Amino acid sequence: MNQSVILTVVGSDRPGLTRAIADAVYAAGGNWLESHLSRLGGKYVGSVLVELPADRLGELEAAARAIDAVGLTVAIVPAARDGERGQGQPLGIEIVGQDRPGIVREVTTVLAGLHVNIEDFTTAIEGSAWSGAPLFRGRAKLLLPAGTSTDRVREALEEISGEIMVDFSVQAENA
């Protein structure tokens, strides 16, 4: 019987690390389904959804830990079953504004207050084209619960946009 697990890794970045993780998945008879891998804060950070025979989970863990026994932190957790996927109307938002502490906190507070689930959230800081000042950019994929409209989410975000000095754009997403 196959099992889906999420393999997470954090450690020193180096060439070939993704290949080594792919080798570990393959060696344990696993299938690499989805992943998010990046360099974050100078470290290699990743999560991989893997499907493999349940009786080979120990092989995956041993192979992943052997990649870099000193500099790589590895965790494996069971993935949610298909029936546990979030339900709701998909919506995308983009956030742009001068960087300052609290932007993510304020935005996520509004979304949590509306019972909106954040499915994917990426942020970055870049230099402004005009001033060179740090510019915050964020993009989120959301799931709106039944009874919460796109307009309600837009209104709630607009209510805080002046206070946190960011602009929001809202786009319909494909399910």
Buried (B, 14 or more C-beta within 10 A) or exposed (E): EEBBBBBBBBBEEEEEBBEBBBBBBBBBBBEBEEBEBEEEEEBBBBBBBBBBBEEBBEBBBEBBBEBBEEBBEBEBEEBEEEEEEEEBBBBBBBBBBBBEEEBBEBBBEBBEEBEBBBBEBEBEEEEEEEEEEEBBBBBBBBBBEEEBEBEEBBEBBEEBBEEBEBEBEBEEBEE
